[in-house]
Amino acid sequence: MANKCYAAPMEGLTTYIWRRAHHEIFGGADKYFTPFLSPNATCRFQTKELDELRHNEGLYVVPQILTNCAEHFIWAARELQDMGYREVNFNLGCPSGTVTAKRKGAGMLAYPEVLNACLEQIFSALPEMQISVKTRIGKLSPEEWPGLLAIYNQYPISELIVHPRVQKEFYTGTAHREVFFWTAEHTTLPLVYNGDLQTVSDMTQFTACDTVMLGRGLMARPGLIRQMRGGAPATRGELTALHDVLLEEYGRRLSGDKPVLHRMRELWNYLSGSFSGTEEYLKRIRKAQSVGVYRAAAEELLRDCPLIEE
Ligand SMILES: Cc1cc2nc3c(=O)[nH]c(=O)nc-3n(C[C@H](O)[C@H](O)[C@H](O)COP(=O)(O)O)c2cc1C
């Protein structure tokens, strides 16, 4: 089993509000990563990006940058350094069509020479910064990976976080773990494994790496990292507390019911994994048109549905 455990960035889910609540209620992850920031030619972070950067006291948070432009990356990293961050993460894994069409995220993996030139510029401009990379293993086929790894191996990447799927697989099928095992034998970079670790038993069986990153599994079972450290699974009271903080804080910070309902429905896509017999409750949650109706349905789910303790 791994020793260190990171919380993966998840756009719309692992907000600063979630990170703080998770840390407080469940004891936290060794590192949290912000959902991606998208620096551009305006050389300004958006307000919602600044919120992600300004509310992280007491947590180890790594800002993640999504861009295909070395200048924009360097600008953002320097701004972040001025804000006190010592590590930034480069997103080379996002599979979304709108992102990859611009040759960003996993889209950049189809252009190894562009990737190499971009890394070259970034690493020479930022010698004092820790730069980690979160990557998929190719755009269309795992056969692209040895070439990509050869590029990464040329740079002092502080951690290489590998999600062993290719872009076109999105989140379907199973991760190519054998490719990760191969990677461990072909690099001296510090490696982090990410992909399909959902339960404590998944984590116990996974011994190939000292550090793992958890995404959907941690959203579904927020107590997972504590369990990995020998602690108890999440209790009903803790899950309710997490839910209530998110509902209250999103209600306070977003304007109108719609965006709050959107966030909470997205949360339930994962958090329902902590309970059984949720179907009818989730239907009501998805149908709710106001926060009041939503709250009643969510309260009933949290009170009535049996917990899955694994
Ligand atoms: C809804 C959603 C949002 C995500 N947002 C990001 C993101 O902002 N940055 C990123 O690097 N990965 C993002 N990911 C990918 C996750 O960080 C992670 O790599 C992926 O879910 C695989 O890990 P898992 O099997 O533990 O979930 C996202 C995934 C999902 C499902």
The ligand as an SDF file (V2000), in Angstrom:
LIG
                    3D

 31 33  0  0  0  0  0  0  0  0999 V2000
  -15.5270   15.5860  -13.2270 C   0  0  0  0  0  0  0  0  0  0  0  0
  -14.0230   15.4840  -13.3680 C   0  0  0  0  0  0  0  0  0  0  0  0
  -13.2520   16.6360  -13.3440 C   0  0  0  0  0  0  0  0  0  0  0  0
  -11.8480   16.5590  -13.4960 C   0  0  0  0  0  0  0  0  0  0  0  0
  -11.0970   17.7080  -13.4730 N   0  0  0  0  0  0  0  0  0  0  0  0
   -9.7310   17.6150  -13.6110 C   0  0  0  0  0  0  0  0  0  0  0  0
   -8.8850   18.7770  -13.5800 C   0  0  0  0  0  0  0  0  0  0  0  0
   -9.3420   19.9230  -13.4010 O   0  0  0  0  0  0  0  0  0  0  0  0
   -7.5470   18.5810  -13.7310 N   0  0  0  0  0  0  0  0  0  0  0  0
   -6.9990   17.3340  -13.9090 C   0  0  0  0  0  0  0  0  0  0  0  0
   -5.7780   17.1980  -14.0320 O   0  0  0  0  0  0  0  0  0  0  0  0
   -7.7710   16.2360  -13.9120 N   0  0  0  0  0  0  0  0  0  0  0  0
   -9.1020   16.3540  -13.7680 C   0  0  0  0  0  0  0  0  0  0  0  0
   -9.8520   15.2080  -13.7540 N   0  0  0  0  0  0  0  0  0  0  0  0
   -9.1780   13.8910  -13.7780 C   0  0  0  0  0  0  0  0  0  0  0  0
   -8.8960   13.3920  -12.3420 C   0  0  0  0  0  0  0  0  0  0  0  0
   -8.0050   14.2530  -11.6720 O   0  0  0  0  0  0  0  0  0  0  0  0
   -8.3060   11.9700  -12.3560 C   0  0  0  0  0  0  0  0  0  0  0  0
   -7.1060   11.9970  -13.0980 O   0  0  0  0  0  0  0  0  0  0  0  0
   -9.2460   10.9510  -12.9880 C   0  0  0  0  0  0  0  0  0  0  0  0
  -10.5400   11.0550  -12.4330 O   0  0  0  0  0  0  0  0  0  0  0  0
   -8.7060    9.5170  -12.8020 C   0  0  0  0  0  0  0  0  0  0  0  0
   -8.4990    9.2210  -11.4490 O   0  0  0  0  0  0  0  0  0  0  0  0
   -9.6000    8.3680  -10.5780 P   0  0  0  0  0  0  0  0  0  0  0  0
   -9.7890    7.0630  -11.3010 O   0  0  0  0  0  0  0  0  0  0  0  0
   -8.9710    8.2290   -9.2180 O   0  0  0  0  0  0  0  0  0  0  0  0
  -10.8610    9.1740  -10.6000 O   0  0  0  0  0  0  0  0  0  0  0  0
  -11.2360   15.2730  -13.6410 C   0  0  0  0  0  0  0  0  0  0  0  0
  -12.0340   14.1310  -13.6370 C   0  0  0  0  0  0  0  0  0  0  0  0
  -13.4010   14.2050  -13.5140 C   0  0  0  0  0  0  0  0  0  0  0  0
  -14.2180   12.9270  -13.5270 C   0  0  0  0  0  0  0  0  0  0  0  0
  1  2  1  0
  2  3  1  0
  2 30  2  0
  3  4  2  0
  4  5  1  0
  4 28  1  0
  5  6  2  0
  6  7  1  0
  6 13  1  0
  7  8  2  0
  7  9  1  0
  9 10  1  0
 10 11  2  0
 10 12  1  0
 12 13  2  0
 13 14  1  0
 14 15  1  0
 14 28  1  0
 15 16  1  0
 16 17  1  0
 16 18  1  0
 18 19  1  0
 18 20  1  0
 20 21  1  0
 20 22  1  0
 22 23  1  0
 23 24  1  0
 24 25  2  0
 24 26  1  0
 24 27  1  0
 28 29  2  0
 29 30  1  0
 30 31  1  0
M  END
$$$$
